[in-house]
Amino acid sequence: MAEQSRGAGSPARYGFTDDRAEEHLRAAGWWTDTGPAPDALDILVALSRSADPDLALRSLDRIRETDEQGWPALTAALRDNPTLRGRLVGVLGTSSALGDFLVGHPGEWTRLAADKCTDADCYADTMLDAVREDGEIRTGAPAENALRTAYRGLLLEIAGTDLGHLVEGKLDRPRYAEVAQQLTLLAEAALITGLEIAQAEQAPKGLGDTRLAVIAMGKCGGRELNYVSDVDVIFVGEGDLQLATRLASTMMRIVGKACFEVDAALRPEGKQGALVRTLDGHTAYYAKWARTWEFQALLKARPVAGDAELGNQYAEMVTSMVWSAAERENFVADVQQMRRRVEGHVPSELAERELKLGRGGLRDVEFAVQLLQLVHGRADPSLRSPSTVEALTALGSGGYVGRSDAAELEMSYEFLRTVEHRLQLRRLRRTHLFPDFNDSDELRVLGRAIGIRPEMARGEGEILLVEFRRHNQRIRRLHEKLFYRPLLQSVASVSTEDLRLTTKQAAQRLAALGYAAPDGALQHIRALTSGVSRRAAIQKALLPVLLDLLADTPDPDGGLLAYRKVSEALEDTPWYLRVLRDEGAVVERLASLLGTSKLVPDLLVRAPEVLQLLGDPARLTGRTPAEVAKSLRATVRRQPGLNAAVAAARSLRRHEILRVAAADLLGLLDVREVCEALSSVWVAVLQSALSAAIRKRCAELGGEAAKIAVIGMGRLGGAELGYGSDADVLFVCEPAEGVSDGDAVRYASSVAETVRKMLGAPSADPPLQVDADLRPEGRGGPLVRTLDSYRAYYARWGEVWETQALLRARFVAGDAELGERFVEMIDPIRYPDGGLDASRAREVRRMKARVDTERMPRGADPTLHTKLGRGGLADVEWTVQLFQLRHAFEVPDLRTTSTPRALAALAEAGLAEPEDTASLTEAWLLATRVRNAAMLVRGKAVDQVPSSGRDLAAVARILGQSADDDPGEFLDSYRRTTRRAHAVVERLFYEA
């Protein structure tokens, strides 16, 4: 029987679950003993498509019982009029409250039969007509009853238009904004009518010179009302304020009983303040006492009823205050704190289901949009809409929010608002609570009410729950991205006048900020912001902040020029401006880099991807040199030929140098980490280029004629390279089986020459010079030797300086086994048994003295030359190397290519006093940092510390000096440090 009752002839086929469904259908004349009545099929199908078929059928049965005389007409209309059928069944299947209204007011269903429901522009006239009798406005209970009926009737029409398409697919589906607009106009009409009734009650003979304006706030002000919502208002009066107050309170009572609660709690001083104030009273309060949240609320203020002139005067007064509110101290922080406070008031057990106030709810969208409006709308009137959706669209169009972010946020906002509408329609009660996640029946009905249909094995309720969570999570993610955007605080701190970049005062402001050529700066600004493109709009939002940030750098003019060059070079890079707009930390750090370094912008236009790392210090510094090197080698190995391999290696080196430079300038890496990273990437490039050159030569010859190893020398060997350092190397080879030494050397020389030529080719990047001048016989000797040749040369012809140079030799590329044998071969040479004898030690001292006098550039200040100056790099390194030559044979820890580690070993072995080695280490690290900093600042290799000007200020800032400090103090500090080191050098190097 159960199976038969749910078959083709059962009401269950049409979605009915109520045991009385067949009884109701028979009473309506839509069911027979054999099943559906033939002329009722369209009605049954319509009922099956409604959110709750049982509710719709019960309400129709109640209407039939209440109005038996009118039932035939309604049945005929349902059968013949698809518009009526869709609207009425849609309403009755969604709202029990509107069903009650139709039961209590027979004949009101005819409102839904017309092609178009009552024009929204006529709402006020319709409601005023309803409360008139013999041309006069009624008062008291009759007026309230008439207003209530008129309001519910018009609400029924809005709901019918909103829901009809769910039942009859050919009916138009109104957009959310259209429904919210109609509900707002209906509320405005109720306020207008309520005020007329109040005037008829309180001042039947007229108001005299008393004026009262009703200002809509909140959702009503924003033209985005719900079906059931308090309507927030503020009252402005002139003349007899007592009469005006009676009018206001009477209107609130009338409308509250008939339509909706009227809430005036947003007025000055809240519920404790006067219900009605004069325009001057409002002005004085907002100017002196208003808190941040009140200006946020006033963003939606809009006159809707009463004296139009007074209302417009209030709106003009409020506008000037609202759009300067963001200049208030701690404005952004106050708004953010308010949102957290609101969120904190939501009971934890309801937080996940709270549509309005919870995380990922409607308030998340509204607070984010309003904050962006108030900050950016000061200079851009297009953002000043009181509507959340319109403002969000404008923010997206203007570039203040990413297009995809704006579209996603709008979609999710409208989804939650639609859910909210359907929940409130059910019983016409104010609610913002999503159904319990385990209440499958409520979820199913709600899902159907917003147009969800089952898919595969998933029902409407299951799909709704997934969609709700998805939209909720999306809103929260975008809220946190936009609402807590660091750039907002920076923009808010710029005055409204200064946001207008092209005003006459702009040049004066730029000069006051420290720009040496304000007219030139204005030219850059105009170039970046001209036109009406989205790119120009985003630049207009960014530049006021960027100008302030650049003003705090050593070279604001150079930084702005660099920013223009970078922006123009990357104008076709889709994410460039988006990253700057959405990541405040990126803007701040980019400004610091561009206003300090000439090297960074040149690299940035060719490695823009590094820009995306600036927002996350962990990503900027997270990769170890070993990881970087491994990744570089793997990428280059995949390239199809030598040219492609070298191009890839150059590109990856460029990326890495820029990453290291940015981290260095931002104080995220110390000097040893910088040198290690730069050395590591140089080694990886050398390894990759060598491998590619060997592959190419082997392909040409049909095999490998020799093993090749590259030995790092100098700073490369010590892993102490700077940004502009060459790579000092030795090439060593070993013949393959059956290959003569001569053929092996020729093969290896061609490979080595290819590596040098390819890497040394001119480019815009820091140079990649492979320098083999430290080889036996210098530039006059062969580029490559066999291991045996090196051994014979050093045994017979090796000089002291060559022995000293070998102290920093280490294997870096090529055949590892050959490289290690080379290192084993030279160890007895560089760490001679018994140490360096006295005569050879004197030769080392003579060489240094000659270097000090002959190689110092003409005109250079010996106290400020990082390499050859007193207490500079050469002083420290020669001293360390002399001790290594004399003592490394007996002190294993001295057998290192690293200068700082060798200094530590000297102290540990008791060969030098700890304070002396500490002084030398400090000077060496300082000189290395300064040399690197000078390269970053000037964009080219330089050994001289800048002695004045912006270059000096920039170097001083890189080394930790504040903007307020005198750069001359940095020079004094540098000289003191190196002077102490030089004194130690004089004592240890020449006297030991």
ABEGO torsion letter per residue (X at the ends): XAAAAABAABAAAAGBABAAAAAAAAAAGABBAAEBBAAAAAAAAAAAABABAAAAAAAAAAAAAABAAAAAAAAAAAAABAAAAAAAAAAAAABAAAAAAAAABBGAAAAAABABBBBAAAAAAAAAAAABBGGBBBBEAAAAAAAAAAAAAAAAAAAAAAAAAAABAABBBBBAAAAAAAAAAAAAAAAAAAAAAAAAAABAAEAEABBBBBBBBEAAAAGABBABBBBBBBBBBBEBAAAAAAAAAAAAAAAAAAABBBBAAABBGEAABBABBBAAAAAAAAAAABBAAAAAAAAABBBABEBAAAAAAAAAAAAAAAAAAAABBGAAAAAAAAAAAAAAABBAAAAAABAAABBGBAAAAAAAAAAAAAAAAAABAAAABABAAAAAAAAAAAGABBAAAAAAAAAAAAAAAAAAAAAAAAAGBBBABBBBAABAAAAAAAAAAAGBBBBEABBAAAAAAAAAAAAAAAAAAAAAAAAABAAAAAAAABBAAAABAABAAAAAAAAAAGBABAAAAAAAAAAAABEABAAAAAAAAAAAAAAAAAAABABAAAAAAAAAAAAAAAAABAAAAAAAAABAAAAAAAAAAAAABAAAAAAAAABAAAAAAAABAAAAAABBAAAAAAAAAAAAAABABAAAAAAAAAAAAAAAAAAAAAAAAAGABBAAAAAAAAAAAAAAAAAAAAAAAAAAAAAAAGEBABBBBBBBBEAAAAGABBAABBBBBBBBBBBBBGBBAAAAAAAAAAAAAAAAAAAABBBABBBBBBBAAABBGEAABBABBBAAAAAAAAAAABBAAAAAAAAABBBABEBAAAAAAAAAAAAAAABBBGEBBAAAAAAAAAAAAAAAAAABBBGBBAAABAAABBGBAAAAAAAAAAAAAAAAAABAAABBABAAAAAAAAAAAGABBAAAAAAAAAAAAAAAAAAAAAAAAAGBBBABBBABEAAAAAAAAAAGBBAABBAAAAAAAAAAAAAAAAAAAAAAAAAX
